[in-house]
Amino acid sequence: MDPFAKLDRYTPQALGALRIVSALIFTAHGTQKLFGFPAGERGQPEPFSLMGLGGVIELIGGVLLLIGLFSRPVAFILSGQMAVAYWMFHAPSSFFPIQNGGDAAILYCFVFLLFVVTGPGAWSMDATRKQSQVR
C-alpha cells in the first residue's frame, strides 16, 4: 500500500497553489521589465523591443495564469516564451544553466508545460466558467 495515496485527493489544490505562486513570481518579471518595479539591474527596455514584448507577455500572461483564466493556452505560450528566452539569451553564454542564469527559465518552461497538460488545478476562473456552463 502506498503511504502517500491519501494525498492524491489534494492534487487539484497543490496544482492551484503552484499555479498561483509561480504566476505571482512570473508577473514580477513583467512589471520589472515594463515599469522598473521591483528595481532590476538592467533598467527598462524599449517598449517595442524583444525584451519589451517579453515584458508584456509576462505581465498579461502572468495575471491570466494567476487568476486561472484561459490557463492551458496561456501556459502554452508562456512555456514557449521561456524556451525561447533560454535558448536565445542564456544558452549562448554557457552550456550549464547554473552558470548562464537560465535555470529559472527552464523551471518556468516545464512548470507552465505541466499546466498545459493538467489544467490549472483548484481556485481558477476556468473551473468557475466550466461550472457555470454545466448549469
Rosetta blueprint (number, residue, H / E / L):
1 M L
2 D L
3 P L
4 F L
5 A H
6 K H
7 L H
8 D H
9 R H
10 Y H
11 T H
12 P H
13 Q H
14 A H
15 L H
16 G H
17 A H
18 L H
19 R H
20 I H
21 V H
22 S H
23 A H
24 L H
25 I H
26 F H
27 T H
28 A H
29 H H
30 G H
31 T H
32 Q H
33 K H
34 L H
35 F H
36 G L
37 F L
38 P L
39 A L
40 G L
41 E L
42 R L
43 G L
44 Q L
45 P L
46 E L
47 P L
48 F L
49 S L
50 L H
51 M H
52 G H
53 L H
54 G H
55 G H
56 V H
57 I H
58 E H
59 L H
60 I H
61 G H
62 G H
63 V H
64 L H
65 L H
66 L H
67 I H
68 G L
69 L L
70 F L
71 S H
72 R H
73 P H
74 V H
75 A H
76 F H
77 I H
78 L H
79 S H
80 G H
81 Q H
82 M H
83 A H
84 V H
85 A H
86 Y H
87 W H
88 M H
89 F H
90 H H
91 A H
92 P H
93 S H
94 S L
95 F L
96 F L
97 P H
98 I H
99 Q H
100 N H
101 G L
102 G L
103 D H
104 A H
105 A H
106 I H
107 L H
108 Y H
109 C H
110 F H
111 V H
112 F H
113 L H
114 L H
115 F H
116 V H
117 V H
118 T H
119 G L
120 P L
121 G L
122 A L
123 W L
124 S L
125 M H
126 D H
127 A H
128 T H
129 R H
130 K H
131 Q H
132 S H
133 Q H
134 V H
135 R L
